[in-house]
Amino acid sequence: MIKLIAIDMDGTLLNEKKHIEKAQKEAIHEAIEAGIKIVLCTGRPLYGILPFYKELGLQELEQEGYVILNNGCSVHKTKDWELIECAEITPDDMEHLYKFSEKYDINFTLVDEMHYFNIGRKPTKELIMDAQFVFSDITDITLEEAKSGKYKIVKVMFLGDPEEMKKFQTEYEDTIKERYEGVLSQSYVYEVLPKGYNKGTGLKNLAEKLGIKQEEVMAIGDGNNDVEMLEYANYGVAMGNASKLAKNAAKYITDTNENDGVAKAIKKYALNK
């Protein structure tokens, strides 16, 4: 019996226009009414999920709700948005990682619970687009101020033209992964997280906190940053539009995000319809 469903957002719950279709909302509400806990598990920061959470009406439906954000780097209770778990990028990490951006025409950005920081270069069109997707302004900041200790930075993102990002990944991924978790979460975004943090560990830790067994967990996702949670969940479901890595990590494949894939997965595997 499934007791918890972790759902990715971009490319999964959201269609290509960044909207949630009626069928997904209805299936999620039906799952909650059946006693299943719904957890949004996304690379987005808190400010990037609040409008969608409100649209879904989850706060009204769940007495004890949670969200896993920043690819597993932070977990919030939804009743009062209390931060209950958080990773941290240290000042030394910022200094070390910033050097990787200098050779390429890409942005070096930092994320905390309230800000989308950009260091150095003028924002690329990819950075501007990404900030719009998460309902955030871009805050320019110096590396020294970022390292000052005033902010609790949870992750680093390198953003740029997809072709530029391919070159960046080819040159630096192995080096980055020696000290951090690294993933090309979108064609234009390479994310760097503290070692040991990803959606899979975030989901595992939350399930254990709630007393929910691995065999009672379902996860739905589409991207490379969903691989670990799809591997962890007993019911790992990849979207029809998922990346090759995500599909290989999943046990099951549902329809696309343009064709109610989330709703179909919930009804088939969780509600047995």
C-alpha positions as CSV (number, residue, x, y, z in Angstrom):
1,M,0.0,0.0,0.0
2,I,1.4,3.4,-1.0
3,K,1.4,5.9,1.9
4,L,3.6,8.7,0.4
5,I,3.9,10.1,-3.1
6,A,6.8,12.4,-4.0
7,I,6.1,14.5,-7.1
8,D,8.6,16.5,-9.1
9,M,7.3,19.7,-10.6
10,D,9.0,21.0,-13.8
11,G,8.5,18.5,-16.6
12,T,6.3,16.3,-14.3
13,L,3.4,18.0,-12.4
14,L,3.8,21.2,-14.5
15,N,3.1,21.1,-18.3
16,E,5.4,22.9,-20.7
17,K,3.6,26.2,-20.1
18,K,4.3,25.8,-16.3
19,H,0.6,25.1,-15.5
20,I,-1.0,22.4,-13.4
21,E,-3.8,20.8,-15.4
22,K,-7.2,19.9,-13.7
23,A,-6.6,16.1,-13.9
24,Q,-3.4,16.3,-11.8
25,K,-5.2,18.4,-9.1
26,E,-8.1,16.0,-9.0
27,A,-5.9,12.9,-8.7
28,I,-3.8,14.5,-6.0
29,H,-6.9,15.5,-4.0
30,E,-8.3,12.0,-4.4
31,A,-5.0,10.5,-3.1
32,I,-5.1,12.8,0.0
33,E,-8.7,11.8,0.6
34,A,-7.5,8.1,0.5
35,G,-5.0,8.9,3.3
36,I,-1.9,9.2,1.1
37,K,0.7,11.9,1.9
38,I,1.6,14.1,-1.1
39,V,5.1,15.7,-1.0
40,L,6.4,18.1,-3.7
41,C,10.0,17.1,-4.3
42,T,11.6,19.7,-6.5
43,G,14.8,21.6,-7.4
44,R,12.9,24.8,-6.9
45,P,13.5,27.0,-3.8
46,L,10.6,27.9,-1.4
47,Y,9.7,31.0,-3.3
48,G,9.4,29.0,-6.5
49,I,6.7,26.6,-5.2
50,L,4.4,28.8,-3.1
51,P,2.0,29.9,-5.8
52,F,1.7,26.3,-7.0
53,Y,1.2,24.9,-3.5
54,K,-1.6,27.5,-3.0
55,E,-3.1,26.6,-6.3
56,L,-3.2,22.9,-5.4
57,G,-4.9,23.7,-2.1
58,L,-2.7,21.3,-0.2
59,Q,-2.4,23.4,2.9
60,E,-6.1,23.2,3.5
61,L,-6.2,19.4,2.8
62,E,-3.2,18.2,4.8
63,Q,-2.8,18.8,8.5
64,E,0.9,17.7,8.4
65,G,2.4,18.5,5.1
66,Y,6.0,18.7,3.9
67,V,7.9,19.8,0.8
68,I,11.4,18.8,-0.3
69,L,13.2,21.7,-2.0
70,N,16.4,22.6,-3.7
71,N,16.9,19.0,-4.9
72,G,16.9,17.6,-1.3
73,C,18.9,20.4,0.3
74,S,16.0,21.8,2.3
75,V,12.8,20.4,3.8
76,H,9.9,22.5,5.1
77,K,6.8,21.9,7.1
78,T,3.9,23.4,5.1
79,K,1.8,24.5,8.1
80,D,4.0,27.4,8.9
81,W,6.8,26.8,6.4
82,E,9.3,26.0,9.2
83,L,12.6,24.9,7.8
84,I,13.3,21.5,9.5
85,E,16.4,20.4,7.5
86,C,18.9,22.3,5.5
87,A,22.3,21.8,3.8
88,E,24.8,24.6,3.5
89,I,27.4,25.7,1.0
90,T,30.3,27.1,2.9
91,P,32.3,30.3,2.0
92,D,35.2,28.0,1.0
93,D,32.9,26.1,-1.3
94,M,31.8,29.4,-2.9
95,E,35.4,30.4,-3.5
96,H,36.3,27.0,-4.9
97,L,33.3,26.7,-7.2
98,Y,33.3,30.2,-8.5
99,K,36.6,29.5,-10.3
100,F,34.9,27.0,-12.5
101,S,32.6,29.7,-14.0
102,E,35.4,32.1,-15.1
103,K,36.4,30.3,-18.3
104,Y,32.9,30.1,-19.7
105,D,30.2,32.6,-20.6
106,I,27.9,31.4,-17.9
107,N,26.4,32.7,-14.7
108,F,27.4,31.6,-11.2
109,T,24.4,31.8,-8.9
110,L,23.7,31.0,-5.3
111,V,20.3,30.2,-3.7
112,D,19.0,30.7,-0.1
113,E,15.5,30.6,1.1
114,M,14.8,34.2,0.1
115,H,17.2,35.2,-2.7
116,Y,18.4,34.2,-6.1
117,F,22.0,35.6,-6.1
118,N,24.1,36.3,-9.2
119,I,27.8,36.8,-8.9
120,G,30.0,38.5,-11.5
121,R,28.7,38.5,-15.0
122,K,25.6,40.2,-16.4
123,P,22.6,37.8,-16.3
124,T,22.3,35.5,-19.3
125,K,19.0,35.0,-21.0
126,E,18.9,31.6,-19.4
127,L,19.3,33.1,-15.9
128,I,16.6,35.6,-16.6
129,M,14.2,32.9,-17.8
130,D,15.0,30.7,-14.8
131,A,14.4,33.4,-12.3
132,Q,11.0,34.1,-13.9
133,F,10.1,30.4,-13.7
134,V,10.6,30.5,-9.9
135,F,8.9,33.9,-9.4
136,S,12.1,35.6,-8.2
137,D,14.1,38.7,-8.9
138,I,17.8,38.3,-9.5
139,T,20.0,39.9,-6.8
140,D,23.5,40.8,-7.9
141,I,26.0,40.3,-5.1
142,T,29.8,40.2,-4.8
143,L,31.6,37.0,-3.9
144,E,32.9,38.6,-0.8
145,E,29.4,39.5,0.4
146,A,28.1,36.1,-0.4
147,K,31.0,34.6,1.8
148,S,30.3,37.0,4.6
149,G,28.1,34.7,6.6
150,K,25.0,36.8,6.3
151,Y,23.2,34.2,4.1
152,K,22.6,30.5,4.5
153,I,23.4,29.3,0.9
154,V,22.0,25.8,0.1
155,K,23.1,25.3,-3.4
156,V,25.1,26.7,-6.4
157,M,23.9,26.8,-10.0
158,F,25.8,27.4,-13.2
159,L,23.5,28.7,-16.0
160,G,24.1,29.4,-19.6
161,D,23.5,28.4,-23.2
162,P,22.9,24.6,-23.4
163,E,25.9,24.1,-25.8
164,E,28.1,26.1,-23.3
165,M,26.8,24.0,-20.4
166,K,27.7,20.8,-22.3
167,K,31.3,21.9,-22.5
168,F,31.3,23.0,-18.9
169,Q,29.9,19.6,-17.8
170,T,32.4,17.7,-19.9
171,E,35.3,19.6,-18.5
172,Y,34.4,19.9,-14.8
173,E,31.8,17.3,-13.7
174,D,34.3,14.7,-12.6
175,T,36.2,17.3,-10.5
176,I,33.1,18.8,-9.0
177,K,31.7,15.3,-8.0
178,E,34.9,14.6,-6.0
179,R,33.6,17.1,-3.3
180,Y,30.0,17.7,-4.1
181,E,26.8,16.3,-5.7
182,G,26.5,17.6,-9.3
183,V,23.7,17.3,-11.8
184,L,22.7,18.8,-15.1
185,S,19.1,19.3,-14.0
186,Q,18.1,21.2,-17.2
187,S,19.9,21.7,-20.4
188,Y,20.9,25.2,-19.3
189,V,21.5,24.5,-15.6
190,Y,24.2,22.6,-13.8
191,E,23.5,22.3,-10.0
192,V,26.0,21.7,-7.3
193,L,24.8,20.5,-3.9
194,P,26.6,19.6,-0.7
195,K,27.9,16.0,-0.7
196,G,25.2,13.5,0.4
197,Y,22.2,15.6,-0.6
198,N,19.9,14.8,-3.4
199,K,16.2,14.2,-3.9
200,G,16.7,10.5,-2.9
201,T,18.3,11.2,0.4
202,G,15.7,13.9,1.1
203,L,12.9,11.5,0.4
204,K,14.4,8.7,2.4
205,N,15.0,10.9,5.4
206,L,11.5,12.3,5.4
207,A,9.9,8.9,4.9
208,E,11.9,7.5,7.9
209,K,10.9,10.6,10.0
210,L,7.2,9.8,9.2
211,G,7.5,6.1,9.9
212,I,6.8,5.2,6.3
213,K,8.6,2.2,4.8
214,Q,10.5,2.3,1.5
215,E,8.0,-0.2,0.0
216,E,5.2,2.3,0.8
217,V,6.8,5.2,-1.2
218,M,6.0,6.3,-4.7
219,A,8.0,8.9,-6.7
220,I,7.2,10.5,-10.0
221,G,9.8,12.5,-12.0
222,D,11.3,13.3,-15.4
223,G,14.8,14.7,-14.9
224,N,18.4,13.7,-14.2
225,N,17.9,15.2,-10.7
226,D,15.1,12.8,-10.1
227,V,17.2,9.6,-10.6
228,E,18.0,9.0,-6.9
229,M,14.4,9.4,-5.7
230,L,13.2,7.1,-8.5
231,E,15.7,4.5,-7.4
232,Y,14.8,4.9,-3.8
233,A,11.0,4.6,-4.1
234,N,9.5,1.1,-4.4
235,Y,7.2,2.6,-7.0
236,G,9.6,4.8,-9.1
237,V,7.6,6.2,-12.0
238,A,9.2,8.1,-14.9
239,M,7.2,10.5,-17.1
240,G,6.8,9.6,-20.8
241,N,8.9,12.8,-21.5
242,A,11.6,11.8,-19.0
243,S,15.3,11.8,-19.7
244,K,17.0,8.5,-20.5
245,L,18.7,8.4,-17.0
246,A,15.3,8.9,-15.3
247,K,13.6,6.2,-17.3
248,N,16.5,3.8,-16.6
249,A,16.2,4.5,-12.8
250,A,12.4,4.0,-12.7
251,K,10.4,0.7,-12.5
252,Y,7.5,2.1,-14.4
253,I,6.7,4.6,-17.1
254,T,3.6,6.8,-17.2
255,D,2.3,9.3,-19.9
256,T,3.9,12.7,-20.5
257,N,3.4,16.0,-18.6
258,E,1.3,17.2,-21.5
259,N,-1.0,14.2,-21.3
260,D,-1.9,13.9,-17.5
261,G,1.0,11.5,-16.7
262,V,0.9,12.3,-13.0
263,A,-2.8,11.7,-12.7
264,K,-2.5,8.4,-14.6
265,A,0.3,7.2,-12.4
266,I,-1.5,8.1,-9.2
267,K,-4.7,6.3,-10.3
268,K,-2.9,3.2,-11.6
269,Y,-0.4,2.6,-8.9
270,A,-1.6,4.4,-5.8
271,L,-5.4,4.2,-6.1
272,N,-5.5,1.0,-8.1
273,K,-7.9,2.3,-10.8
